[in-house]
């Protein structure tokens, strides 16, 4: 089982003046510890399940470019970009730029967006749910077209691009991978089956059902279910001195048995890089053995 680090909280003890230096330490430590990927949220305010909106938050793609300069191996992505935050042509260009400058380590994480308060607060569009999903499907088509080097004009209901030029092309092979976040059974998981290389789900009592729904969507569109990477959000709390390593490993094992191939989440007190020493020694070898 591969492991990913999700960085969603930037309110650290030394504050904004040291935020860049601490983030660089976290990224390089995660890379060396064996995290296969590193992600950030695509939010401009902190979200309620973590803290108040006034807490420190960094813009996603600027941050990913910074992370690219401080890592060598880890894949880099958002969990996940809200489709209405950027026009799809610009989004495809941003992710391609990240891929080229990181040496082929970018992924596109994308979803239909949900944070209306943030969007309204900063003047970003936030159309009704139906339209956001229509835009998500069109954006997926645009990005796949641009990643493939197809310059054909795109005419959709919500987006019109007269020439989808994307030069240079991504370095990722066989193509730049796309992850769709969310577990909506009628729309989101159908889009995963139709367009994505990976999904990201939340753990919970219904997670097996979500996978079964995804499999049915794959059957309906003629997609091989096994070729889709199953990622699950799983936060790592190792304890202050590693006393919770055992339960962390057991939790990952249960999720792997359900069919998940990537456990991806936050690391408690990630700013204390001693946590990465425990992770590299205890968690990575155990996960690799699943």
C-alpha positions in Angstrom: 0.0 0.0 0.0 1.3 3.4 -0.9 1.0 6.4 1.4 0.3 10.1 0.8 0.7 13.1 3.0 -2.1 15.7 3.0 -1.1 19.1 4.3 -4.3 21.0 5.3 -3.3 23.1 8.3 -0.6 25.8 8.0 -1.2 27.4 11.4 2.0 26.3 13.1 3.8 27.4 16.3 6.2 29.9 14.7 3.6 31.6 12.5 3.7 33.1 9.0 7.3 34.4 9.2 8.6 30.8 9.4 5.8 29.2 7.4 7.9 28.7 4.2 10.9 27.3 6.1 8.7 24.9 8.1 6.8 23.8 5.0 10.1 23.1 3.2 11.2 20.9 6.1 7.9 19.0 6.1 8.1 18.4 2.4 11.7 17.2 2.3 11.1 15.1 5.4 8.0 13.5 3.9 9.8 12.8 0.6 12.7 11.1 2.5 10.4 9.2 4.8 8.7 7.4 1.9 5.5 9.3 1.2 4.6 8.5 -2.4 2.6 11.7 -2.8 2.0 15.0 -1.1 -1.2 17.1 -1.5 -2.7 20.3 -0.3 -6.3 21.6 -0.2 -7.5 23.9 -2.9 -9.0 26.4 -0.5 -8.3 30.0 0.2 -9.8 30.1 3.7 -9.4 27.3 6.3 -12.3 24.9 6.4 -14.6 24.4 9.4 -13.6 20.8 10.3 -10.0 22.0 10.9 -10.4 25.5 12.2 -11.9 29.0 11.7 -11.6 30.6 8.3 -9.1 33.2 9.7 -6.4 30.5 10.2 -3.5 30.5 7.8 -4.2 29.1 4.3 -2.0 29.1 1.2 -3.1 29.2 -2.5 -2.8 25.6 -3.8 -0.8 25.8 -7.0 1.7 28.3 -5.8 2.3 26.0 -2.8 2.6 22.9 -5.0 5.3 24.7 -7.1 7.1 25.4 -3.8 6.8 21.8 -2.8 8.2 20.7 -6.1 11.4 22.6 -5.4 11.8 20.9 -2.0 11.1 17.3 -3.1 12.6 14.8 -5.5 10.3 11.8 -5.7 6.8 12.5 -4.3 3.9 13.1 -6.7 2.2 16.4 -6.1 -1.6 17.2 -6.3 -4.5 19.0 -4.8 -7.2 17.2 -2.8 -9.0 18.6 -4.6 -9.3 21.6 -6.9 -12.8 23.1 -7.0 -13.7 23.2 -10.7 -15.3 26.7 -10.5 -12.1 28.2 -9.1 -10.2 28.2 -12.4 -11.2 28.1 -16.0 -10.3 24.6 -17.3 -7.8 25.9 -19.9 -5.9 27.7 -17.2 -6.1 24.7 -14.8 -4.7 22.4 -17.4 -1.9 24.8 -18.0 -1.1 25.1 -14.3 -1.0 21.4 -13.7 1.1 20.8 -16.8 3.5 23.5 -15.6 3.8 21.7 -12.3 4.4 18.4 -14.1 7.1 19.8 -16.3 8.9 21.7 -13.5 8.7 18.7 -11.1 10.1 16.2 -13.7 6.8 14.5 -14.3 5.3 14.3 -10.7 2.0 16.1 -11.0 -1.5 14.8 -10.7 -4.7 16.6 -11.3 -7.0 16.3 -8.3 -10.4 17.8 -9.1 -14.0 17.9 -7.8 -17.3 19.9 -8.1 -16.5 22.3 -5.2 -18.6 22.8 -2.1 -17.4 25.8 -0.1 -20.0 28.5 -0.9 -19.0 30.8 1.9 -15.4 31.0 0.7 -16.5 31.5 -2.9 -19.0 34.2 -2.2 -16.5 35.9 0.2 -13.8 36.2 -2.4 -16.0 36.8 -5.4 -15.5 33.4 -7.0 -18.4 31.8 -9.0 -20.5 29.3 -7.2 -23.4 28.1 -9.4 -26.0 25.5 -8.3 -24.9 21.9 -7.9 -26.3 20.7 -11.2 -24.2 23.3 -13.1 -21.1 22.6 -11.1 -21.2 19.0 -12.1 -21.8 20.0 -15.7 -18.8 22.2 -15.5 -16.8 19.4 -13.9 -17.5 17.0 -16.7 -16.6 19.6 -19.3 -13.4 20.6 -17.5 -12.4 16.9 -17.4 -12.8 16.7 -21.1 -10.8 19.9 -21.7 -8.0 18.8 -19.4 -7.7 15.3 -21.0 -7.7 16.9 -24.5 -5.0 19.4 -23.5 -2.9 16.8 -21.7 -3.1 14.6 -24.9 -1.8 17.5 -27.1 -5.1 17.8 -29.1 -5.5 21.4 -30.1 -9.0 21.0 -31.5 -11.5 23.7 -30.5 -13.8 22.8 -27.6 -17.4 23.9 -27.6 -19.3 23.0 -24.5 -22.4 24.4 -22.7 -20.3 26.3 -20.2 -16.8 26.6 -21.7 -15.6 27.5 -25.2 -11.9 27.2 -26.1 -11.0 28.1 -29.7 -7.6 26.4 -29.6 -6.5 24.0 -26.8 -2.8 24.6 -27.3 -0.7 23.2 -24.4 3.0 23.6 -24.9 5.1 22.1 -23.5 3.2 18.9 -23.0 3.2 17.1 -19.6 6.1 14.8 -18.9 4.0 12.2 -17.0 3.7 8.9 -18.8 1.6 7.3 -20.2 -0.4 10.5 -19.3 -0.9 13.0 -16.5 -3.1 11.2 -14.0 -6.5 12.6 -13.0 -8.0 12.0 -9.5 -11.6 12.9 -8.8 -12.5 13.5 -5.2 -15.9 12.7 -3.6 -18.3 9.8 -3.1 -21.5 11.0 -4.7 -23.0 7.9 -6.2 -25.0 9.2 -9.1 -22.6 11.8 -10.5 -19.1 11.8 -8.9 -18.4 8.1 -9.1 -19.8 7.9 -12.6 -17.3 10.6 -13.6 -14.6 8.6 -12.0 -15.5 5.5 -14.1 -15.7 7.6 -17.3 -12.7 10.0 -17.0 -10.4 9.4 -14.0 -7.4 7.4 -13.2 -8.1 7.5 -9.4 -10.8 8.3 -6.9 -10.5 9.6 -3.3 -13.1 8.4 -0.7 -13.6 9.0 3.0 -13.5 6.0 5.3 -16.7 5.1 7.0 -19.3 2.4 7.3 -20.5 2.9 3.7 -17.1 2.9 2.0 -17.5 -0.7 0.7 -20.9 0.3 -0.8 -19.2 3.3 -2.5 -16.7 0.9 -4.1 -19.5 -1.4 -5.2 -21.2 1.6 -6.8 -18.0 2.6 -8.6 -17.7 -1.0 -9.9 -21.2 -0.9 -11.3 -20.5 2.4 -13.0 -17.4 0.9 -14.5 -19.4 -2.0 -15.8 -22.0 0.4 -17.3 -19.4 2.4 -19.3 -17.1 -0.6 -20.2 -14.3 0.5 -17.9 -11.9 -1.9 -16.1 -12.6 -1.3 -12.4 -9.1 -2.6 -11.4 -7.3 0.0 -13.5 -8.7 2.8 -11.3 -6.6 3.7 -8.3 -8.6 3.7 -5.0 -7.4 6.3 -2.6 -8.8 6.7 0.9 -8.4 9.7 3.2 -6.7 8.3 6.3 -5.1 10.7 8.9 -2.0 9.5 10.6 -1.9 9.9 14.4 1.2 8.1 15.6 1.1 9.6 19.1 3.8 11.8 20.6 6.4 9.0 20.7 4.9 6.4 18.3 2.6 4.8 20.8 -0.2 4.6 18.3 1.8 3.0 15.5 0.0 -0.3 15.9 -3.5 1.0 15.5 -2.4 3.1 12.5 -1.0 0.1 10.7 -4.1 -2.0 11.5 -6.4 0.7 10.2 -4.4 0.8 6.9 -4.5 -3.0 6.7 -8.3 -3.0 7.0 -8.6 -0.4 4.2 -6.2 -2.3 2.0 -8.3 -5.4 2.4 -11.3 -3.5 1.0 -9.3 -2.7 -2.1 -7.6 0.6 -1.4 -4.1 1.0 -2.8 -3.3 4.4 -1.3 -3.8 5.7 2.2 -3.6 9.5 2.1 -4.0 11.9 4.9 -2.6 14.4 7.4 0.2 13.6 9.9 -0.5 14.9 13.4 2.1 17.6 14.4 3.7 17.4 11.0 5.7 20.5 11.8 7.6 18.3 14.3 9.7 16.4 11.8 10.5 13.7 14.4 7.1 12.3 13.4 8.6 11.5 10.0 11.4 9.4 11.6 8.7 7.3 13.3 6.8 7.1 10.0 9.7 5.9 8.0 10.8 3.3 10.5 7.4 1.9 11.5 4.6 2.7 9.0 6.2 2.6 5.5 7.7 -0.9 5.9 4.4 -2.3 7.3 2.4 -0.7 4.5 4.8 -2.0 1.8 4.2 -5.5 3.1 0.4 -5.5 2.6 
